[in-house]
C-alpha cells in the first residue's frame, strides 16, 4: 500500500466540490487516512512550491494557495499515487479529459482544483509538511479483500 497527499485547492473548496471529489477517491477504493481543513501560510506554500521559485507563475500560485482554506488529504491504496494522478487529469482544466476531476469540474489554467503528489518521495515529503506525527491513521479496512483480489497473492 502507498499513501499520497492530495490538496483540494481554494477553488475546489469555494465551489463546494470537496464532497464530490472525495467521493470519487472513495468509490475507486482508496482509503482516506488523513484529512484536515486549513489555510496555508505563505511560509508553508513557499516550502511546498520551492521547486517553482523563480518561475513566472510562482507568486500567483503562492497567492492563490494562501487566499482561502484548502482540504488536505492523505489517501492510501495499492498504486495510490498513479491512480490519484490519473483521476485528477491533465494540469489545465481546459485540456483535461472528461471523466477526470479537472476535466469534469475545471476550465481554468490557473485554478486547477487539486494537487497530488507525483512520486513516493514527494508524497512522503509533502505528507510530512502538512500532517503531524499521528495525524495519518493506520487504517485497517475490512473491505480491502473486496477492493483488491488477493486470491493470487498481494495485489500489484
Rosetta constraint file for C-alpha pairs under 8 A:
AtomPair CA 1 CA 76 HARMONIC 6.52 0.50
AtomPair CA 1 CA 77 HARMONIC 4.99 0.50
AtomPair CA 1 CA 78 HARMONIC 4.54 0.50
AtomPair CA 1 CA 79 HARMONIC 7.04 0.50
AtomPair CA 1 CA 80 HARMONIC 7.65 0.50
AtomPair CA 2 CA 76 HARMONIC 5.53 0.50
AtomPair CA 2 CA 77 HARMONIC 5.59 0.50
AtomPair CA 2 CA 78 HARMONIC 5.91 0.50
AtomPair CA 2 CA 79 HARMONIC 6.37 0.50
AtomPair CA 2 CA 80 HARMONIC 5.90 0.50
AtomPair CA 2 CA 81 HARMONIC 7.39 0.50
AtomPair CA 2 CA 120 HARMONIC 7.66 0.50
AtomPair CA 3 CA 74 HARMONIC 6.39 0.50
AtomPair CA 3 CA 75 HARMONIC 5.42 0.50
AtomPair CA 3 CA 76 HARMONIC 4.21 0.50
AtomPair CA 3 CA 77 HARMONIC 6.60 0.50
AtomPair CA 3 CA 80 HARMONIC 6.31 0.50
AtomPair CA 3 CA 81 HARMONIC 7.25 0.50
AtomPair CA 3 CA 120 HARMONIC 7.90 0.50
AtomPair CA 3 CA 123 HARMONIC 7.06 0.50
AtomPair CA 3 CA 124 HARMONIC 7.99 0.50
AtomPair CA 4 CA 74 HARMONIC 5.64 0.50
AtomPair CA 4 CA 75 HARMONIC 5.36 0.50
AtomPair CA 4 CA 76 HARMONIC 6.44 0.50
AtomPair CA 4 CA 80 HARMONIC 6.38 0.50
AtomPair CA 4 CA 81 HARMONIC 5.62 0.50
AtomPair CA 4 CA 116 HARMONIC 7.13 0.50
AtomPair CA 4 CA 117 HARMONIC 5.96 0.50
AtomPair CA 4 CA 120 HARMONIC 7.38 0.50
AtomPair CA 4 CA 123 HARMONIC 5.00 0.50
AtomPair CA 4 CA 124 HARMONIC 7.54 0.50
AtomPair CA 4 CA 127 HARMONIC 7.44 0.50
AtomPair CA 5 CA 72 HARMONIC 7.29 0.50
AtomPair CA 5 CA 73 HARMONIC 5.80 0.50
AtomPair CA 5 CA 74 HARMONIC 4.79 0.50
AtomPair CA 5 CA 75 HARMONIC 6.44 0.50
AtomPair CA 5 CA 115 HARMONIC 7.94 0.50
AtomPair CA 5 CA 116 HARMONIC 5.72 0.50
AtomPair CA 5 CA 117 HARMONIC 5.55 0.50
AtomPair CA 5 CA 123 HARMONIC 5.65 0.50
AtomPair CA 5 CA 126 HARMONIC 6.50 0.50
AtomPair CA 5 CA 127 HARMONIC 5.85 0.50
AtomPair CA 6 CA 72 HARMONIC 5.90 0.50
AtomPair CA 6 CA 73 HARMONIC 5.01 0.50
AtomPair CA 6 CA 74 HARMONIC 6.29 0.50
AtomPair CA 6 CA 75 HARMONIC 7.24 0.50
AtomPair CA 6 CA 114 HARMONIC 6.96 0.50
AtomPair CA 6 CA 115 HARMONIC 5.49 0.50
AtomPair CA 6 CA 116 HARMONIC 4.55 0.50
AtomPair CA 6 CA 117 HARMONIC 6.81 0.50
AtomPair CA 7 CA 70 HARMONIC 6.69 0.50
AtomPair CA 7 CA 71 HARMONIC 5.76 0.50
AtomPair CA 7 CA 72 HARMONIC 4.55 0.50
AtomPair CA 7 CA 73 HARMONIC 6.20 0.50
AtomPair CA 7 CA 114 HARMONIC 5.54 0.50
AtomPair CA 7 CA 115 HARMONIC 4.94 0.50
AtomPair CA 7 CA 116 HARMONIC 6.56 0.50
AtomPair CA 8 CA 12 HARMONIC 5.79 0.50
AtomPair CA 8 CA 13 HARMONIC 6.67 0.50
AtomPair CA 8 CA 18 HARMONIC 6.94 0.50
AtomPair CA 8 CA 70 HARMONIC 5.64 0.50
AtomPair CA 8 CA 71 HARMONIC 5.01 0.50
AtomPair CA 8 CA 72 HARMONIC 6.32 0.50
AtomPair CA 8 CA 73 HARMONIC 7.99 0.50
AtomPair CA 8 CA 113 HARMONIC 5.97 0.50
AtomPair CA 8 CA 114 HARMONIC 4.67 0.50
AtomPair CA 8 CA 115 HARMONIC 6.63 0.50
AtomPair CA 9 CA 13 HARMONIC 6.45 0.50
AtomPair CA 9 CA 65 HARMONIC 6.72 0.50
AtomPair CA 9 CA 69 HARMONIC 7.73 0.50
AtomPair CA 9 CA 70 HARMONIC 5.11 0.50
AtomPair CA 9 CA 71 HARMONIC 6.93 0.50
AtomPair CA 9 CA 112 HARMONIC 7.74 0.50
AtomPair CA 9 CA 113 HARMONIC 5.11 0.50
AtomPair CA 9 CA 114 HARMONIC 5.33 0.50
AtomPair CA 9 CA 115 HARMONIC 7.16 0.50
AtomPair CA 10 CA 14 HARMONIC 5.95 0.50
AtomPair CA 10 CA 64 HARMONIC 7.33 0.50
AtomPair CA 10 CA 65 HARMONIC 6.46 0.50
AtomPair CA 10 CA 67 HARMONIC 7.09 0.50
AtomPair CA 10 CA 68 HARMONIC 5.31 0.50
AtomPair CA 10 CA 69 HARMONIC 5.79 0.50
AtomPair CA 10 CA 70 HARMONIC 5.25 0.50
AtomPair CA 10 CA 113 HARMONIC 7.25 0.50
AtomPair CA 11 CA 15 HARMONIC 5.93 0.50
AtomPair CA 11 CA 111 HARMONIC 6.28 0.50
AtomPair CA 11 CA 112 HARMONIC 7.64 0.50
AtomPair CA 11 CA 113 HARMONIC 5.68 0.50
AtomPair CA 12 CA 16 HARMONIC 6.28 0.50
AtomPair CA 12 CA 17 HARMONIC 5.18 0.50
AtomPair CA 12 CA 18 HARMONIC 6.25 0.50
AtomPair CA 12 CA 113 HARMONIC 4.93 0.50
AtomPair CA 12 CA 114 HARMONIC 7.31 0.50
AtomPair CA 13 CA 17 HARMONIC 6.11 0.50
AtomPair CA 13 CA 18 HARMONIC 5.92 0.50
AtomPair CA 13 CA 69 HARMONIC 7.06 0.50
AtomPair CA 13 CA 70 HARMONIC 6.24 0.50
AtomPair CA 13 CA 71 HARMONIC 7.20 0.50
AtomPair CA 14 CA 68 HARMONIC 7.93 0.50
AtomPair CA 17 CA 21 HARMONIC 6.15 0.50
AtomPair CA 18 CA 22 HARMONIC 6.00 0.50
AtomPair CA 18 CA 71 HARMONIC 7.65 0.50
AtomPair CA 19 CA 23 HARMONIC 5.92 0.50
AtomPair CA 20 CA 24 HARMONIC 6.46 0.50
AtomPair CA 21 CA 25 HARMONIC 6.83 0.50
AtomPair CA 21 CA 101 HARMONIC 6.99 0.50
AtomPair CA 22 CA 26 HARMONIC 6.38 0.50
AtomPair CA 23 CA 27 HARMONIC 5.91 0.50
AtomPair CA 24 CA 28 HARMONIC 6.18 0.50
AtomPair CA 25 CA 29 HARMONIC 6.67 0.50
AtomPair CA 25 CA 30 HARMONIC 5.57 0.50
AtomPair CA 25 CA 31 HARMONIC 7.63 0.50
AtomPair CA 25 CA 84 HARMONIC 7.50 0.50
AtomPair CA 26 CA 30 HARMONIC 5.18 0.50
AtomPair CA 26 CA 31 HARMONIC 6.17 0.50
AtomPair CA 26 CA 32 HARMONIC 7.33 0.50
AtomPair CA 29 CA 77 HARMONIC 7.49 0.50
AtomPair CA 29 CA 147 HARMONIC 6.00 0.50
AtomPair CA 30 CA 75 HARMONIC 6.35 0.50
AtomPair CA 30 CA 76 HARMONIC 5.70 0.50
AtomPair CA 30 CA 77 HARMONIC 5.12 0.50
AtomPair CA 30 CA 80 HARMONIC 7.02 0.50
AtomPair CA 31 CA 75 HARMONIC 5.50 0.50
AtomPair CA 31 CA 76 HARMONIC 5.11 0.50
AtomPair CA 31 CA 77 HARMONIC 6.40 0.50
AtomPair CA 32 CA 73 HARMONIC 6.82 0.50
AtomPair CA 32 CA 74 HARMONIC 6.03 0.50
AtomPair CA 32 CA 75 HARMONIC 4.68 0.50
AtomPair CA 32 CA 76 HARMONIC 6.51 0.50
AtomPair CA 33 CA 73 HARMONIC 7.54 0.50
AtomPair CA 33 CA 74 HARMONIC 5.49 0.50
AtomPair CA 33 CA 75 HARMONIC 5.72 0.50
AtomPair CA 33 CA 76 HARMONIC 6.58 0.50
AtomPair CA 33 CA 136 HARMONIC 5.49 0.50
AtomPair CA 33 CA 137 HARMONIC 5.06 0.50
AtomPair CA 33 CA 138 HARMONIC 7.07 0.50
AtomPair CA 33 CA 139 HARMONIC 6.43 0.50
AtomPair CA 34 CA 72 HARMONIC 7.87 0.50
AtomPair CA 34 CA 73 HARMONIC 5.40 0.50
AtomPair CA 34 CA 74 HARMONIC 4.63 0.50
AtomPair CA 34 CA 75 HARMONIC 7.02 0.50
AtomPair CA 34 CA 135 HARMONIC 6.25 0.50
AtomPair CA 34 CA 136 HARMONIC 4.61 0.50
AtomPair CA 34 CA 137 HARMONIC 6.28 0.50
AtomPair CA 35 CA 71 HARMONIC 7.01 0.50
AtomPair CA 35 CA 72 HARMONIC 5.53 0.50
AtomPair CA 35 CA 73 HARMONIC 4.41 0.50
AtomPair CA 35 CA 74 HARMONIC 6.35 0.50
AtomPair CA 36 CA 71 HARMONIC 5.69 0.50
AtomPair CA 36 CA 72 HARMONIC 5.36 0.50
AtomPair CA 36 CA 73 HARMONIC 6.74 0.50
AtomPair CA 37 CA 69 HARMONIC 6.52 0.50
AtomPair CA 37 CA 70 HARMONIC 5.70 0.50
AtomPair CA 37 CA 71 HARMONIC 4.49 0.50
AtomPair CA 37 CA 72 HARMONIC 6.29 0.50
AtomPair CA 38 CA 69 HARMONIC 5.24 0.50
AtomPair CA 38 CA 70 HARMONIC 5.58 0.50
AtomPair CA 38 CA 71 HARMONIC 6.50 0.50
AtomPair CA 38 CA 72 HARMONIC 7.57 0.50
AtomPair CA 39 CA 66 HARMONIC 6.33 0.50
AtomPair CA 39 CA 67 HARMONIC 7.81 0.50
AtomPair CA 39 CA 68 HARMONIC 6.10 0.50
AtomPair CA 39 CA 69 HARMONIC 4.27 0.50
AtomPair CA 39 CA 70 HARMONIC 6.09 0.50
AtomPair CA 40 CA 44 HARMONIC 6.25 0.50
AtomPair CA 40 CA 45 HARMONIC 6.31 0.50
AtomPair CA 40 CA 65 HARMONIC 6.72 0.50
AtomPair CA 40 CA 66 HARMONIC 5.15 0.50
AtomPair CA 40 CA 69 HARMONIC 7.06 0.50
AtomPair CA 40 CA 70 HARMONIC 7.39 0.50
AtomPair CA 41 CA 45 HARMONIC 6.15 0.50
AtomPair CA 41 CA 66 HARMONIC 5.98 0.50
AtomPair CA 42 CA 46 HARMONIC 5.96 0.50
AtomPair CA 42 CA 62 HARMONIC 6.67 0.50
AtomPair CA 42 CA 63 HARMONIC 7.76 0.50
AtomPair CA 42 CA 66 HARMONIC 6.27 0.50
AtomPair CA 43 CA 47 HARMONIC 6.27 0.50
AtomPair CA 44 CA 48 HARMONIC 6.03 0.50
AtomPair CA 44 CA 129 HARMONIC 7.69 0.50
AtomPair CA 45 CA 49 HARMONIC 5.96 0.50
AtomPair CA 45 CA 62 HARMONIC 5.78 0.50
AtomPair CA 45 CA 65 HARMONIC 6.90 0.50
AtomPair CA 45 CA 66 HARMONIC 7.20 0.50
AtomPair CA 46 CA 50 HARMONIC 5.54 0.50
AtomPair CA 46 CA 53 HARMONIC 7.82 0.50
AtomPair CA 46 CA 62 HARMONIC 6.73 0.50
AtomPair CA 48 CA 126 HARMONIC 7.13 0.50
AtomPair CA 48 CA 129 HARMONIC 7.56 0.50
AtomPair CA 49 CA 53 HARMONIC 6.91 0.50
AtomPair CA 49 CA 58 HARMONIC 7.88 0.50
AtomPair CA 49 CA 62 HARMONIC 7.78 0.50
AtomPair CA 52 CA 58 HARMONIC 5.90 0.50
AtomPair CA 53 CA 58 HARMONIC 5.73 0.50
AtomPair CA 54 CA 58 HARMONIC 6.60 0.50
AtomPair CA 57 CA 61 HARMONIC 6.07 0.50
AtomPair CA 58 CA 62 HARMONIC 6.22 0.50
AtomPair CA 59 CA 63 HARMONIC 6.05 0.50
AtomPair CA 60 CA 64 HARMONIC 5.99 0.50
AtomPair CA 61 CA 65 HARMONIC 6.09 0.50
AtomPair CA 62 CA 66 HARMONIC 6.18 0.50
AtomPair CA 63 CA 67 HARMONIC 6.02 0.50
AtomPair CA 64 CA 68 HARMONIC 7.72 0.50
AtomPair CA 65 CA 70 HARMONIC 7.83 0.50
AtomPair CA 72 CA 130 HARMONIC 7.46 0.50
AtomPair CA 74 CA 127 HARMONIC 7.12 0.50
AtomPair CA 74 CA 136 HARMONIC 6.81 0.50
AtomPair CA 75 CA 80 HARMONIC 7.03 0.50
AtomPair CA 76 CA 80 HARMONIC 5.85 0.50
AtomPair CA 78 CA 155 HARMONIC 7.15 0.50
AtomPair CA 78 CA 156 HARMONIC 6.99 0.50
AtomPair CA 79 CA 83 HARMONIC 6.04 0.50
AtomPair CA 79 CA 156 HARMONIC 7.75 0.50
AtomPair CA 80 CA 84 HARMONIC 5.82 0.50
AtomPair CA 81 CA 85 HARMONIC 6.17 0.50
AtomPair CA 81 CA 116 HARMONIC 7.56 0.50
AtomPair CA 81 CA 117 HARMONIC 6.65 0.50
AtomPair CA 81 CA 118 HARMONIC 6.58 0.50
AtomPair CA 81 CA 119 HARMONIC 6.74 0.50
AtomPair CA 81 CA 120 HARMONIC 7.42 0.50
AtomPair CA 82 CA 86 HARMONIC 6.09 0.50
AtomPair CA 82 CA 118 HARMONIC 7.75 0.50
AtomPair CA 83 CA 87 HARMONIC 6.17 0.50
AtomPair CA 84 CA 88 HARMONIC 6.14 0.50
AtomPair CA 84 CA 116 HARMONIC 6.96 0.50
AtomPair CA 85 CA 89 HARMONIC 6.53 0.50
AtomPair CA 85 CA 116 HARMONIC 6.33 0.50
AtomPair CA 85 CA 117 HARMONIC 7.90 0.50
AtomPair CA 85 CA 118 HARMONIC 7.39 0.50
AtomPair CA 86 CA 100 HARMONIC 7.42 0.50
AtomPair CA 87 CA 99 HARMONIC 7.88 0.50
AtomPair CA 87 CA 100 HARMONIC 5.06 0.50
AtomPair CA 87 CA 101 HARMONIC 6.16 0.50
AtomPair CA 88 CA 100 HARMONIC 5.46 0.50
AtomPair CA 88 CA 101 HARMONIC 4.88 0.50
AtomPair CA 88 CA 102 HARMONIC 5.83 0.50
AtomPair CA 88 CA 114 HARMONIC 7.14 0.50
AtomPair CA 88 CA 116 HARMONIC 7.90 0.50
AtomPair CA 89 CA 93 HARMONIC 7.95 0.50
AtomPair CA 89 CA 96 HARMONIC 5.25 0.50
AtomPair CA 89 CA 97 HARMONIC 6.44 0.50
AtomPair CA 89 CA 100 HARMONIC 5.05 0.50
AtomPair CA 89 CA 101 HARMONIC 6.31 0.50
AtomPair CA 89 CA 102 HARMONIC 5.63 0.50
AtomPair CA 89 CA 103 HARMONIC 6.48 0.50
AtomPair CA 90 CA 95 HARMONIC 6.31 0.50
AtomPair CA 90 CA 96 HARMONIC 4.53 0.50
AtomPair CA 90 CA 97 HARMONIC 7.28 0.50
AtomPair CA 90 CA 102 HARMONIC 7.05 0.50
AtomPair CA 90 CA 103 HARMONIC 7.78 0.50
AtomPair CA 91 CA 95 HARMONIC 7.69 0.50
AtomPair CA 91 CA 96 HARMONIC 7.04 0.50
AtomPair CA 91 CA 102 HARMONIC 7.59 0.50
AtomPair CA 91 CA 109 HARMONIC 7.52 0.50
AtomPair CA 91 CA 112 HARMONIC 6.69 0.50
AtomPair CA 92 CA 96 HARMONIC 6.21 0.50
AtomPair CA 92 CA 102 HARMONIC 7.38 0.50
AtomPair CA 92 CA 106 HARMONIC 7.85 0.50
AtomPair CA 92 CA 107 HARMONIC 7.38 0.50
AtomPair CA 92 CA 108 HARMONIC 6.59 0.50
AtomPair CA 92 CA 109 HARMONIC 4.60 0.50
AtomPair CA 92 CA 110 HARMONIC 7.54 0.50
AtomPair CA 92 CA 112 HARMONIC 6.29 0.50
AtomPair CA 93 CA 102 HARMONIC 4.89 0.50
AtomPair CA 93 CA 103 HARMONIC 5.50 0.50
AtomPair CA 93 CA 105 HARMONIC 7.60 0.50
AtomPair CA 93 CA 106 HARMONIC 4.43 0.50
AtomPair CA 93 CA 107 HARMONIC 4.43 0.50
AtomPair CA 93 CA 108 HARMONIC 5.53 0.50
AtomPair CA 93 CA 109 HARMONIC 6.01 0.50
AtomPair CA 93 CA 112 HARMONIC 6.05 0.50
AtomPair CA 94 CA 103 HARMONIC 7.14 0.50
AtomPair CA 94 CA 106 HARMONIC 6.91 0.50
AtomPair CA 94 CA 107 HARMONIC 4.69 0.50
AtomPair CA 94 CA 108 HARMONIC 6.31 0.50
AtomPair CA 94 CA 109 HARMONIC 6.80 0.50
AtomPair CA 95 CA 103 HARMONIC 7.27 0.50
AtomPair CA 96 CA 100 HARMONIC 6.94 0.50
AtomPair CA 96 CA 102 HARMONIC 5.87 0.50
AtomPair CA 96 CA 103 HARMONIC 4.37 0.50
AtomPair CA 97 CA 102 HARMONIC 7.75 0.50
AtomPair CA 97 CA 103 HARMONIC 4.85 0.50
AtomPair CA 97 CA 104 HARMONIC 7.78 0.50
AtomPair CA 98 CA 103 HARMONIC 4.60 0.50
AtomPair CA 98 CA 104 HARMONIC 5.48 0.50
AtomPair CA 99 CA 103 HARMONIC 6.24 0.50
AtomPair CA 99 CA 104 HARMONIC 5.95 0.50
AtomPair CA 100 CA 104 HARMONIC 5.89 0.50
AtomPair CA 101 CA 105 HARMONIC 5.97 0.50
AtomPair CA 101 CA 106 HARMONIC 7.48 0.50
AtomPair CA 102 CA 106 HARMONIC 4.66 0.50
AtomPair CA 102 CA 107 HARMONIC 7.60 0.50
AtomPair CA 102 CA 112 HARMONIC 6.48 0.50
AtomPair CA 102 CA 113 HARMONIC 6.82 0.50
AtomPair CA 102 CA 114 HARMONIC 7.86 0.50
AtomPair CA 103 CA 107 HARMONIC 7.59 0.50
AtomPair CA 106 CA 111 HARMONIC 7.60 0.50
AtomPair CA 106 CA 112 HARMONIC 6.15 0.50
AtomPair CA 106 CA 113 HARMONIC 6.96 0.50
AtomPair CA 107 CA 112 HARMONIC 7.76 0.50
AtomPair CA 108 CA 112 HARMONIC 6.28 0.50
AtomPair CA 117 CA 122 HARMONIC 5.73 0.50
AtomPair CA 117 CA 123 HARMONIC 5.04 0.50
AtomPair CA 117 CA 126 HARMONIC 7.41 0.50
AtomPair CA 118 CA 122 HARMONIC 6.30 0.50
AtomPair CA 118 CA 123 HARMONIC 7.11 0.50
AtomPair CA 119 CA 123 HARMONIC 6.06 0.50
AtomPair CA 120 CA 124 HARMONIC 6.22 0.50
AtomPair CA 121 CA 125 HARMONIC 6.30 0.50
AtomPair CA 122 CA 126 HARMONIC 5.92 0.50
AtomPair CA 123 CA 127 HARMONIC 5.88 0.50
AtomPair CA 124 CA 128 HARMONIC 6.21 0.50
AtomPair CA 125 CA 129 HARMONIC 6.42 0.50
AtomPair CA 126 CA 130 HARMONIC 6.34 0.50
AtomPair CA 127 CA 131 HARMONIC 5.63 0.50
AtomPair CA 128 CA 132 HARMONIC 6.73 0.50
AtomPair CA 128 CA 133 HARMONIC 7.98 0.50
AtomPair CA 131 CA 135 HARMONIC 5.87 0.50
AtomPair CA 131 CA 136 HARMONIC 7.07 0.50
AtomPair CA 132 CA 136 HARMONIC 7.92 0.50
AtomPair CA 143 CA 147 HARMONIC 6.39 0.50
AtomPair CA 144 CA 148 HARMONIC 5.96 0.50
AtomPair CA 145 CA 149 HARMONIC 6.29 0.50
AtomPair CA 145 CA 150 HARMONIC 6.64 0.50
AtomPair CA 148 CA 155 HARMONIC 6.37 0.50
AtomPair CA 149 CA 155 HARMONIC 6.77 0.50
AtomPair CA 150 CA 154 HARMONIC 5.47 0.50
AtomPair CA 150 CA 155 HARMONIC 6.03 0.50
